[in-house]
Amino acid sequence: MARGDAKSPGTPAVVKRGPIEYLLLFFLLLVVLVTAWTLWDNGIVDTVAGFIEGAPR
């Protein structure tokens, strides 16, 4: 193999993002938002805040 045949490891390859990547990113964001909303709606934030602040007297 000649020296100029292989790409040098120092040069970054051009990454082309297609619609599949954006679709996967959208679904990941949707899952995160739905999970956050569910935890908020079920009062998990208030429960954790109660543990941090201490038991009510």
mmCIF file of the N, C-alpha and C atoms, coordinates in Angstrom:
data_MODEL
# 
_entry.id   MODEL 
# 
loop_
_atom_site.group_PDB 
_atom_site.id 
_atom_site.type_symbol 
_atom_site.label_atom_id 
_atom_site.label_alt_id 
_atom_site.label_comp_id 
_atom_site.label_asym_id 
_atom_site.label_entity_id 
_atom_site.label_seq_id 
_atom_site.pdbx_PDB_ins_code 
_atom_site.Cartn_x 
_atom_site.Cartn_y 
_atom_site.Cartn_z 
_atom_site.occupancy 
_atom_site.B_iso_or_equiv 
_atom_site.pdbx_formal_charge 
_atom_site.auth_seq_id 
_atom_site.auth_comp_id 
_atom_site.auth_asym_id 
_atom_site.auth_atom_id 
_atom_site.pdbx_PDB_model_num 
ATOM 1   N N  . MET A 1 1  ? 0.853   -1.167 0.000  1.00 0.00 ? 1  MET A N  1 
ATOM 2   C CA . MET A 1 1  ? 0.000   0.000  0.000  1.00 0.00 ? 1  MET A CA 1 
ATOM 3   C C  . MET A 1 1  ? 0.904   1.236  0.000  1.00 0.00 ? 1  MET A C  1 
ATOM 4   N N  . ALA A 1 2  ? 0.596   2.129  -0.874 1.00 0.00 ? 2  ALA A N  1 
ATOM 5   C CA . ALA A 1 2  ? 1.385   3.352  -0.955 1.00 0.00 ? 2  ALA A CA 1 
ATOM 6   C C  . ALA A 1 2  ? 0.997   4.292  0.176  1.00 0.00 ? 2  ALA A C  1 
ATOM 7   N N  . ARG A 1 3  ? 1.900   5.186  0.479  1.00 0.00 ? 3  ARG A N  1 
ATOM 8   C CA . ARG A 1 3  ? 1.683   6.078  1.616  1.00 0.00 ? 3  ARG A CA 1 
ATOM 9   C C  . ARG A 1 3  ? 0.478   7.002  1.402  1.00 0.00 ? 3  ARG A C  1 
ATOM 10  N N  . GLY A 1 4  ? 0.207   7.450  0.212  1.00 0.00 ? 4  GLY A N  1 
ATOM 11  C CA . GLY A 1 4  ? -0.868  8.397  -0.045 1.00 0.00 ? 4  GLY A CA 1 
ATOM 12  C C  . GLY A 1 4  ? -2.232  7.752  -0.230 1.00 0.00 ? 4  GLY A C  1 
ATOM 13  N N  . ASP A 1 5  ? -2.317  6.416  -0.203 1.00 0.00 ? 5  ASP A N  1 
ATOM 14  C CA . ASP A 1 5  ? -3.596  5.746  -0.458 1.00 0.00 ? 5  ASP A CA 1 
ATOM 15  C C  . ASP A 1 5  ? -4.565  5.869  0.708  1.00 0.00 ? 5  ASP A C  1 
ATOM 16  N N  . ALA A 1 6  ? -4.073  5.752  1.903  1.00 0.00 ? 6  ALA A N  1 
ATOM 17  C CA . ALA A 1 6  ? -4.953  5.776  3.078  1.00 0.00 ? 6  ALA A CA 1 
ATOM 18  C C  . ALA A 1 6  ? -5.138  7.214  3.552  1.00 0.00 ? 6  ALA A C  1 
ATOM 19  N N  . LYS A 1 7  ? -6.315  7.473  4.109  1.00 0.00 ? 7  LYS A N  1 
ATOM 20  C CA . LYS A 1 7  ? -6.565  8.795  4.675  1.00 0.00 ? 7  LYS A CA 1 
ATOM 21  C C  . LYS A 1 7  ? -5.793  8.914  5.979  1.00 0.00 ? 7  LYS A C  1 
ATOM 22  N N  . SER A 1 8  ? -5.265  10.085 6.215  1.00 0.00 ? 8  SER A N  1 
ATOM 23  C CA . SER A 1 8  ? -4.529  10.276 7.458  1.00 0.00 ? 8  SER A CA 1 
ATOM 24  C C  . SER A 1 8  ? -5.514  10.358 8.618  1.00 0.00 ? 8  SER A C  1 
ATOM 25  N N  . PRO A 1 9  ? -5.165  9.819  9.766  1.00 0.00 ? 9  PRO A N  1 
ATOM 26  C CA . PRO A 1 9  ? -6.094  9.816  10.900 1.00 0.00 ? 9  PRO A CA 1 
ATOM 27  C C  . PRO A 1 9  ? -6.341  11.205 11.482 1.00 0.00 ? 9  PRO A C  1 
ATOM 28  N N  . GLY A 1 10 ? -5.532  12.185 11.119 1.00 0.00 ? 10 GLY A N  1 
ATOM 29  C CA . GLY A 1 10 ? -5.689  13.519 11.672 1.00 0.00 ? 10 GLY A CA 1 
ATOM 30  C C  . GLY A 1 10 ? -6.789  14.335 11.006 1.00 0.00 ? 10 GLY A C  1 
ATOM 31  N N  . THR A 1 11 ? -7.204  13.954 9.806  1.00 0.00 ? 11 THR A N  1 
ATOM 32  C CA . THR A 1 11 ? -8.223  14.734 9.105  1.00 0.00 ? 11 THR A CA 1 
ATOM 33  C C  . THR A 1 11 ? -9.598  14.170 9.407  1.00 0.00 ? 11 THR A C  1 
ATOM 34  N N  . PRO A 1 12 ? -10.527 15.013 9.859  1.00 0.00 ? 12 PRO A N  1 
ATOM 35  C CA . PRO A 1 12 ? -11.870 14.510 10.178 1.00 0.00 ? 12 PRO A CA 1 
ATOM 36  C C  . PRO A 1 12 ? -12.665 14.205 8.912  1.00 0.00 ? 12 PRO A C  1 
ATOM 37  N N  . ALA A 1 13 ? -13.462 13.171 8.983  1.00 0.00 ? 13 ALA A N  1 
ATOM 38  C CA . ALA A 1 13 ? -14.325 12.819 7.862  1.00 0.00 ? 13 ALA A CA 1 
ATOM 39  C C  . ALA A 1 13 ? -15.545 13.732 7.872  1.00 0.00 ? 13 ALA A C  1 
ATOM 40  N N  . VAL A 1 14 ? -16.062 14.006 6.706  1.00 0.00 ? 14 VAL A N  1 
ATOM 41  C CA . VAL A 1 14 ? -17.258 14.842 6.601  1.00 0.00 ? 14 VAL A CA 1 
ATOM 42  C C  . VAL A 1 14 ? -18.461 13.992 6.975  1.00 0.00 ? 14 VAL A C  1 
ATOM 43  N N  . VAL A 1 15 ? -19.242 14.482 7.937  1.00 0.00 ? 15 VAL A N  1 
ATOM 44  C CA . VAL A 1 15 ? -20.414 13.746 8.399  1.00 0.00 ? 15 VAL A CA 1 
ATOM 45  C C  . VAL A 1 15 ? -21.643 14.382 7.783  1.00 0.00 ? 15 VAL A C  1 
ATOM 46  N N  . LYS A 1 16 ? -22.394 13.595 7.035  1.00 0.00 ? 16 LYS A N  1 
ATOM 47  C CA . LYS A 1 16 ? -23.637 14.094 6.451  1.00 0.00 ? 16 LYS A CA 1 
ATOM 48  C C  . LYS A 1 16 ? -24.792 13.548 7.268  1.00 0.00 ? 16 LYS A C  1 
ATOM 49  N N  . ARG A 1 17 ? -25.596 14.447 7.781  1.00 0.00 ? 17 ARG A N  1 
ATOM 50  C CA . ARG A 1 17 ? -26.742 14.029 8.579  1.00 0.00 ? 17 ARG A CA 1 
ATOM 51  C C  . ARG A 1 17 ? -27.950 13.916 7.668  1.00 0.00 ? 17 ARG A C  1 
ATOM 52  N N  . GLY A 1 18 ? -28.575 12.766 7.717  1.00 0.00 ? 18 GLY A N  1 
ATOM 53  C CA . GLY A 1 18 ? -29.750 12.541 6.899  1.00 0.00 ? 18 GLY A CA 1 
ATOM 54  C C  . GLY A 1 18 ? -31.022 12.679 7.704  1.00 0.00 ? 18 GLY A C  1 
ATOM 55  N N  . PRO A 1 19 ? -32.143 12.460 7.071  1.00 0.00 ? 19 PRO A N  1 
ATOM 56  C CA . PRO A 1 19 ? -33.430 12.594 7.771  1.00 0.00 ? 19 PRO A CA 1 
ATOM 57  C C  . PRO A 1 19 ? -33.617 11.573 8.886  1.00 0.00 ? 19 PRO A C  1 
ATOM 58  N N  . ILE A 1 20 ? -32.970 10.421 8.785  1.00 0.00 ? 20 ILE A N  1 
ATOM 59  C CA . ILE A 1 20 ? -33.108 9.404  9.829  1.00 0.00 ? 20 ILE A CA 1 
ATOM 60  C C  . ILE A 1 20 ? -32.524 9.913  11.148 1.00 0.00 ? 20 ILE A C  1 
ATOM 61  N N  . GLU A 1 21 ? -31.382 10.569 11.079 1.00 0.00 ? 21 GLU A N  1 
ATOM 62  C CA . GLU A 1 21 ? -30.771 11.096 12.299 1.00 0.00 ? 21 GLU A CA 1 
ATOM 63  C C  . GLU A 1 21 ? -31.658 12.138 12.958 1.00 0.00 ? 21 GLU A C  1 
ATOM 64  N N  . TYR A 1 22 ? -32.247 13.021 12.152 1.00 0.00 ? 22 TYR A N  1 
ATOM 65  C CA . TYR A 1 22 ? -33.137 14.038 12.713 1.00 0.00 ? 22 TYR A CA 1 
ATOM 66  C C  . TYR A 1 22 ? -34.410 13.414 13.268 1.00 0.00 ? 22 TYR A C  1 
ATOM 67  N N  . LEU A 1 23 ? -34.902 12.367 12.628 1.00 0.00 ? 23 LEU A N  1 
ATOM 68  C CA . LEU A 1 23 ? -36.086 11.663 13.121 1.00 0.00 ? 23 LEU A CA 1 
ATOM 69  C C  . LEU A 1 23 ? -35.786 10.990 14.460 1.00 0.00 ? 23 LEU A C  1 
ATOM 70  N N  . LEU A 1 24 ? -34.634 10.354 14.570 1.00 0.00 ? 24 LEU A N  1 
ATOM 71  C CA . LEU A 1 24 ? -34.243 9.728  15.835 1.00 0.00 ? 24 LEU A CA 1 
ATOM 72  C C  . LEU A 1 24 ? -34.049 10.770 16.933 1.00 0.00 ? 24 LEU A C  1 
ATOM 73  N N  . LEU A 1 25 ? -33.475 11.906 16.590 1.00 0.00 ? 25 LEU A N  1 
ATOM 74  C CA . LEU A 1 25 ? -33.301 12.980 17.564 1.00 0.00 ? 25 LEU A CA 1 
ATOM 75  C C  . LEU A 1 25 ? -34.648 13.508 18.035 1.00 0.00 ? 25 LEU A C  1 
ATOM 76  N N  . PHE A 1 26 ? -35.602 13.639 17.116 1.00 0.00 ? 26 PHE A N  1 
ATOM 77  C CA . PHE A 1 26 ? -36.947 14.091 17.471 1.00 0.00 ? 26 PHE A CA 1 
ATOM 78  C C  . PHE A 1 26 ? -37.612 13.104 18.428 1.00 0.00 ? 26 PHE A C  1 
ATOM 79  N N  . PHE A 1 27 ? -37.522 11.813 18.129 1.00 0.00 ? 27 PHE A N  1 
ATOM 80  C CA . PHE A 1 27 ? -38.142 10.816 18.999 1.00 0.00 ? 27 PHE A CA 1 
ATOM 81  C C  . PHE A 1 27 ? -37.466 10.769 20.370 1.00 0.00 ? 27 PHE A C  1 
ATOM 82  N N  . LEU A 1 28 ? -36.162 10.934 20.413 1.00 0.00 ? 28 LEU A N  1 
ATOM 83  C CA . LEU A 1 28 ? -35.456 10.971 21.692 1.00 0.00 ? 28 LEU A CA 1 
ATOM 84  C C  . LEU A 1 28 ? -35.910 12.166 22.520 1.00 0.00 ? 28 LEU A C  1 
ATOM 85  N N  . LEU A 1 29 ? -36.034 13.317 21.885 1.00 0.00 ? 29 LEU A N  1 
ATOM 86  C CA . LEU A 1 29 ? -36.507 14.512 22.578 1.00 0.00 ? 29 LEU A CA 1 
ATOM 87  C C  . LEU A 1 29 ? -37.943 14.330 23.051 1.00 0.00 ? 29 LEU A C  1 
ATOM 88  N N  . LEU A 1 30 ? -38.761 13.692 22.237 1.00 0.00 ? 30 LEU A N  1 
ATOM 89  C CA . LEU A 1 30 ? -40.149 13.428 22.612 1.00 0.00 ? 30 LEU A CA 1 
ATOM 90  C C  . LEU A 1 30 ? -40.223 12.512 23.830 1.00 0.00 ? 30 LEU A C  1 
ATOM 91  N N  . VAL A 1 31 ? -39.404 11.476 23.863 1.00 0.00 ? 31 VAL A N  1 
ATOM 92  C CA . VAL A 1 31 ? -39.384 10.557 25.000 1.00 0.00 ? 31 VAL A CA 1 
ATOM 93  C C  . VAL A 1 31 ? -38.942 11.285 26.265 1.00 0.00 ? 31 VAL A C  1 
ATOM 94  N N  . VAL A 1 32 ? -37.933 12.136 26.154 1.00 0.00 ? 32 VAL A N  1 
ATOM 95  C CA . VAL A 1 32 ? -37.461 12.890 27.318 1.00 0.00 ? 32 VAL A CA 1 
ATOM 96  C C  . VAL A 1 32 ? -38.551 13.823 27.825 1.00 0.00 ? 32 VAL A C  1 
ATOM 97  N N  . LEU A 1 33 ? -39.236 14.517 26.921 1.00 0.00 ? 33 LEU A N  1 
ATOM 98  C CA . LEU A 1 33 ? -40.290 15.446 27.333 1.00 0.00 ? 33 LEU A CA 1 
ATOM 99  C C  . LEU A 1 33 ? -41.473 14.725 27.966 1.00 0.00 ? 33 LEU A C  1 
ATOM 100 N N  . VAL A 1 34 ? -41.886 13.607 27.393 1.00 0.00 ? 34 VAL A N  1 
ATOM 101 C CA . VAL A 1 34 ? -43.012 12.852 27.953 1.00 0.00 ? 34 VAL A CA 1 
ATOM 102 C C  . VAL A 1 34 ? -42.644 12.295 29.323 1.00 0.00 ? 34 VAL A C  1 
ATOM 103 N N  . THR A 1 35 ? -41.425 11.800 29.469 1.00 0.00 ? 35 THR A N  1 
ATOM 104 C CA . THR A 1 35 ? -40.981 11.286 30.765 1.00 0.00 ? 35 THR A CA 1 
ATOM 105 C C  . THR A 1 35 ? -40.937 12.397 31.807 1.00 0.00 ? 35 THR A C  1 
ATOM 106 N N  . ALA A 1 36 ? -40.404 13.547 31.426 1.00 0.00 ? 36 ALA A N  1 
ATOM 107 C CA . ALA A 1 36 ? -40.337 14.669 32.363 1.00 0.00 ? 36 ALA A CA 1 
ATOM 108 C C  . ALA A 1 36 ? -41.737 15.129 32.758 1.00 0.00 ? 36 ALA A C  1 
ATOM 109 N N  . TRP A 1 37 ? -42.645 15.208 31.791 1.00 0.00 ? 37 TRP A N  1 
ATOM 110 C CA . TRP A 1 37 ? -44.012 15.642 32.094 1.00 0.00 ? 37 TRP A CA 1 
ATOM 111 C C  . TRP A 1 37 ? -44.705 14.640 33.018 1.00 0.00 ? 37 TRP A C  1 
ATOM 112 N N  . THR A 1 38 ? -44.491 13.355 32.775 1.00 0.00 ? 38 THR A N  1 
ATOM 113 C CA . THR A 1 38 ? -45.117 12.330 33.607 1.00 0.00 ? 38 THR A CA 1 
ATOM 114 C C  . THR A 1 38 ? -44.606 12.407 35.040 1.00 0.00 ? 38 THR A C  1 
ATOM 115 N N  . LEU A 1 39 ? -43.296 12.565 35.198 1.00 0.00 ? 39 LEU A N  1 
ATOM 116 C CA . LEU A 1 39 ? -42.740 12.686 36.544 1.00 0.00 ? 39 LEU A CA 1 
ATOM 117 C C  . LEU A 1 39 ? -43.258 13.938 37.237 1.00 0.00 ? 39 LEU A C  1 
ATOM 118 N N  . TRP A 1 40 ? -43.356 15.030 36.516 1.00 0.00 ? 40 TRP A N  1 
ATOM 119 C CA . TRP A 1 40 ? -43.857 16.279 37.091 1.00 0.00 ? 40 TRP A CA 1 
ATOM 120 C C  . TRP A 1 40 ? -45.319 16.125 37.487 1.00 0.00 ? 40 TRP A C  1 
ATOM 121 N N  . ASP A 1 41 ? -46.108 15.509 36.619 1.00 0.00 ? 41 ASP A N  1 
ATOM 122 C CA . ASP A 1 41 ? -47.545 15.364 36.853 1.00 0.00 ? 41 ASP A CA 1 
ATOM 123 C C  . ASP A 1 41 ? -47.827 14.425 38.025 1.00 0.00 ? 41 ASP A C  1 
ATOM 124 N N  . ASN A 1 42 ? -46.984 13.434 38.224 1.00 0.00 ? 42 ASN A N  1 
ATOM 125 C CA . ASN A 1 42 ? -47.179 12.490 39.321 1.00 0.00 ? 42 ASN A CA 1 
ATOM 126 C C  . ASN A 1 42 ? -46.645 13.015 40.645 1.00 0.00 ? 42 ASN A C  1 
ATOM 127 N N  . GLY A 1 43 ? -46.063 14.184 40.642 1.00 0.00 ? 43 GLY A N  1 
ATOM 128 C CA . GLY A 1 43 ? -45.616 14.800 41.878 1.00 0.00 ? 43 GLY A CA 1 
ATOM 129 C C  . GLY A 1 43 ? -44.262 14.339 42.361 1.00 0.00 ? 43 GLY A C  1 
ATOM 130 N N  . ILE A 1 44 ? -43.476 13.750 41.496 1.00 0.00 ? 44 ILE A N  1 
ATOM 131 C CA . ILE A 1 44 ? -42.169 13.264 41.937 1.00 0.00 ? 44 ILE A CA 1 
ATOM 132 C C  . ILE A 1 44 ? -41.263 14.430 42.328 1.00 0.00 ? 44 ILE A C  1 
ATOM 133 N N  . VAL A 1 45 ? -41.462 15.568 41.684 1.00 0.00 ? 45 VAL A N  1 
ATOM 134 C CA . VAL A 1 45 ? -40.638 16.730 42.014 1.00 0.00 ? 45 VAL A CA 1 
ATOM 135 C C  . VAL A 1 45 ? -40.949 17.199 43.428 1.00 0.00 ? 45 VAL A C  1 
ATOM 136 N N  . ASP A 1 46 ? -42.232 17.224 43.785 1.00 0.00 ? 46 ASP A N  1 
ATOM 137 C CA . ASP A 1 46 ? -42.616 17.624 45.140 1.00 0.00 ? 46 ASP A CA 1 
ATOM 138 C C  . ASP A 1 46 ? -42.112 16.621 46.174 1.00 0.00 ? 46 ASP A C  1 
ATOM 139 N N  . THR A 1 47 ? -42.148 15.358 45.830 1.00 0.00 ? 47 THR A N  1 
ATOM 140 C CA . THR A 1 47 ? -41.675 14.321 46.743 1.00 0.00 ? 47 THR A CA 1 
ATOM 141 C C  . THR A 1 47 ? -40.181 14.474 47.011 1.00 0.00 ? 47 THR A C  1 
ATOM 142 N N  . VAL A 1 48 ? -39.410 14.657 45.957 1.00 0.00 ? 48 VAL A N  1 
ATOM 143 C CA . VAL A 1 48 ? -37.965 14.818 46.114 1.00 0.00 ? 48 VAL A CA 1 
ATOM 144 C C  . VAL A 1 48 ? -37.655 16.106 46.866 1.00 0.00 ? 48 VAL A C  1 
ATOM 145 N N  . ALA A 1 49 ? -38.394 17.171 46.568 1.00 0.00 ? 49 ALA A N  1 
ATOM 146 C CA . ALA A 1 49 ? -38.183 18.435 47.281 1.00 0.00 ? 49 ALA A CA 1 
ATOM 147 C C  . ALA A 1 49 ? -38.495 18.270 48.764 1.00 0.00 ? 49 ALA A C  1 
ATOM 148 N N  . GLY A 1 50 ? -39.502 17.470 49.088 1.00 0.00 ? 50 GLY A N  1 
ATOM 149 C CA . GLY A 1 50 ? -39.822 17.203 50.487 1.00 0.00 ? 50 GLY A CA 1 
ATOM 150 C C  . GLY A 1 50 ? -38.712 16.459 51.197 1.00 0.00 ? 50 GLY A C  1 
ATOM 151 N N  . PHE A 1 51 ? -38.073 15.521 50.498 1.00 0.00 ? 51 PHE A N  1 
ATOM 152 C CA . PHE A 1 51 ? -36.943 14.811 51.093 1.00 0.00 ? 51 PHE A CA 1 
ATOM 153 C C  . PHE A 1 51 ? -35.775 15.757 51.336 1.00 0.00 ? 51 PHE A C  1 
ATOM 154 N N  . ILE A 1 52 ? -35.560 16.673 50.412 1.00 0.00 ? 52 ILE A N  1 
ATOM 155 C CA . ILE A 1 52 ? -34.433 17.594 50.537 1.00 0.00 ? 52 ILE A CA 1 
ATOM 156 C C  . ILE A 1 52 ? -34.682 18.594 51.662 1.00 0.00 ? 52 ILE A C  1 
ATOM 157 N N  . GLU A 1 53 ? -35.894 19.126 51.738 1.00 0.00 ? 53 GLU A N  1 
ATOM 158 C CA . GLU A 1 53 ? -36.221 20.129 52.751 1.00 0.00 ? 53 GLU A CA 1 
ATOM 159 C C  . GLU A 1 53 ? -36.380 19.521 54.137 1.00 0.00 ? 53 GLU A C  1 
ATOM 160 N N  . GLY A 1 54 ? -36.731 18.276 54.201 1.00 0.00 ? 54 GLY A N  1 
ATOM 161 C CA . GLY A 1 54 ? -36.960 17.619 55.483 1.00 0.00 ? 54 GLY A CA 1 
ATOM 162 C C  . GLY A 1 54 ? -38.438 17.343 55.676 1.00 0.00 ? 54 GLY A C  1 
ATOM 163 N N  . ALA A 1 55 ? -38.730 16.511 56.632 1.00 0.00 ? 55 ALA A N  1 
ATOM 164 C CA . ALA A 1 55 ? -40.123 16.134 56.890 1.00 0.00 ? 55 ALA A CA 1 
ATOM 165 C C  . ALA A 1 55 ? -40.880 17.313 57.493 1.00 0.00 ? 55 ALA A C  1 
ATOM 166 N N  . PRO A 1 56 ? -42.138 17.476 57.104 1.00 0.00 ? 56 PRO A N  1 
ATOM 167 C CA . PRO A 1 56 ? -42.935 18.557 57.697 1.00 0.00 ? 56 PRO A CA 1 
ATOM 168 C C  . PRO A 1 56 ? -43.207 18.275 59.169 1.00 0.00 ? 56 PRO A C  1 
ATOM 169 N N  . ARG A 1 57 ? -43.279 19.332 59.978 1.00 0.00 ? 57 ARG A N  1 
ATOM 170 C CA . ARG A 1 57 ? -43.478 19.156 61.420 1.00 0.00 ? 57 ARG A CA 1 
ATOM 171 C C  . ARG A 1 57 ? -44.868 19.517 61.814 1.00 0.00 ? 57 ARG A C  1 
# 
